[in-house]
Amino acid sequence: AQTVTQSQPEMSVQEAETVTLSCTYDTSENNYYLFWYKQPPSRQMILVIRQEAYKQQNATENRFSVNFQKAAKSFSLKISDSQLGDTAMYFCAFGVYNQGGKLIFGQGTELSVKP
Amino acid sequence: GAGVSQSPSNKVTEKGKDVELRCDPISGHTALYWYRQSLGQGLEFLIYFQGNSAPDKSGLPSDRFSAERTGGSVSTLTIQRTQQEDSAVYLCASSATTLSPGGYTFGSGTRLTVV
């Protein structure tokens, strides 16, 4: 069975500092995707960043970057220069290519950015 | 429309009643997904539709849950004889393709409370 684990239920960071959210996953598949989604209080899930497993280069999107360690099945999210608007729940998710597009989500990490 | 629209935004129902939740996907998106998010939990896959293919119902938790998608567009998730454990946020997402998981646009969800 495929699983996604986020071991940090809550985290906090000071504005302008850097924070790293952890995610590990388990799968026997070889061709898959990993994602980080943000869920603010509005409830709408917003895609933060996406990583294809076949790519060795870590994905980067402005202040957001990942550290993808395929052998260790680890996929952490680094947020640089944290902003108050980054306060939200963050979910790590996993999906297998060409299996209908459904995702398996972790339990989430609640991030608070403090002024 | 510009985004995925879900209605109602909030629904309170009595235990034992039936409820219908509606999802209007982005026009032209062929894939539509339903997820359930229980309090403090990650998202749990329920069902997805892709074009005219038979839906993948593998995530539906019991036979009290059903969903349909009419004309390849609007979808309705029906929960019969609601139980308190059905209380959750039900999120819908649509995608232009199922080949690359996670290229979703989510709606803002329906918060269902069973009293």
Interface residues (C-beta under 8 A of the other chain):
Chain A: V4 Q6 Y33 F35 S42 R43 Q44 M45 I46 L47 R50 F91 A93 G95 V96 Y97 N98 Q99 G100 G101 K102 L103 I104 F105 G106 Q107 G108
Chain B: A31 Y33 Y35 G40 Q41 G42 L43 E44 F45 Y48 Q50 D56 G59 V89 L91 A93 S95 T97 T98 L99 S100 P101 G102 G103 Y104 F106 G107 S108 G109 R111
